[in-house]
């Protein structure tokens, strides 16, 4: 756990990390019948808390969405999923879904690295647990 985080314990025993420094949680939504995610590019209703400009946020989300197009579900994936009552098409669908998830993870980590390299005063992090979310912080190690 990072020093900027505080752990809180739920009744079920799960530990949830709560950020104590200002951050932006990038809004995401489902596409392709819930098989893929896309990040909201429109920063109109987003409170950036002075961390990033709205144009820079829009450009970053647009670039990540363009990169994620390579791992989106195709028409064949949807067809295999909906013909799952026969049970046999679910095997290739599961294999293809697993490959897309691995590819999505690599693309997201590469996109985060590119953002962090291009914006030395900001830090982006892709968290998978307890839920998938993309966060943008101000870097603590940068002196202004």
Secondary structure as GFF3:
##gff-version 3
##sequence-region A 1 144
A	DSSP	beta_strand	5	9	.	.	.	ID=ss1
A	DSSP	beta_strand	15	19	.	.	.	ID=ss2
A	DSSP	beta_strand	23	26	.	.	.	ID=ss3
A	DSSP	beta_strand	28	31	.	.	.	ID=ss4
A	DSSP	beta_strand	36	39	.	.	.	ID=ss5
A	DSSP	alpha_helix	54	68	.	.	.	ID=ss6
A	DSSP	three_ten_helix	69	71	.	.	.	ID=ss7
A	DSSP	alpha_helix	75	82	.	.	.	ID=ss8
A	DSSP	three_ten_helix	84	86	.	.	.	ID=ss9
A	DSSP	alpha_helix	89	118	.	.	.	ID=ss10
A	DSSP	beta_strand	122	127	.	.	.	ID=ss11
A	DSSP	beta_strand	133	138	.	.	.	ID=ss12
###
